Structures are given as C-alpha cells and as structure tokens.
C-alpha cells in the first residue's frame, strides 16, 4: 500500500488544484471569477465567494498533501533507511 500512497496523494492534490481553478470560486451573479475580475477589475475580489466545489477542492488538496507527507515521513521504514 505504501507504494501507492505518495502517487495517490499527488493525484488528489492535482485534482483539488484543478477543481479550484475551474469551479472553486464564483462572483455575486454566479459567473466565474475570471469573468468577474475582467469586467470589474481587481476591486471585484471582495465580491468573490467559495462554491461547494471549492470546499471539495480544499479537502482534496489537504488530504493529498497529508498523504504525501505521511508517505514521505514513513518511507525509511519501507526502504530500510534509504
């Protein structure tokens, strides 16, 4: 199982980052964050909110990072110290 822990953590982290970029944030009328900023400029940043997909993205990112840290921290037990 340890052989799959670090790669699967990387996949979860990448999936979370992709989800965050694609549908993690929204503007007040439901448009994408990039559209909101393109129309109103950076003063629209305060109107941006997190979507349910954004919450899922944070969960995926933190779970993936935790899996990679744990896998890296216990790798010496599997490899015999190398």
C-alpha positions, -999 to +999 in steps of 0.1 A: +000+000+000+029+024+007+039+023-029+006+039-039+003+064-010+025+092-024+014+090-060-023+089-050-017+119-027-002+137-057-033+128-078-056+141-051-037+173-047-036+179-085-073+172-088-080+196-060-060+224-076-077+218-110-111+218-093-102+250-075-091+267-107-121+256-128-151+259-105-139+268-070-148+305-069-178+324-081-190+360-084-222+375-070-242+367-101-229+332-104-203+340-131-167+327-130-141+345-110-121+354-141-152+370-158-159+390-126-123+403-124-122+410-162-154+431-161-149+450-128-111+449-123-094+438-091-119+458-070-143+428-076-121+405-054-142+412-023-174+400-041-159+366-049-171+336-028-162+300-024-185+274-040-192+239-028-167+226-054-142+250-038-148+233-004-143+199-020-111+212-037-097+223-003-105+189+011-088+171-018-057+194-016-052+190+022-059+152+021-034+148-008-007+168+010-013+149+042-009+116+023+023+127+007+038+140+039+029+108+058+042+086+029+075+106+028+078+105+066+075+067+068+094+059+036+125+050+057+106+020+072+098+006+038+132+012+021+153+001+051+167+035+058+174+048+023 
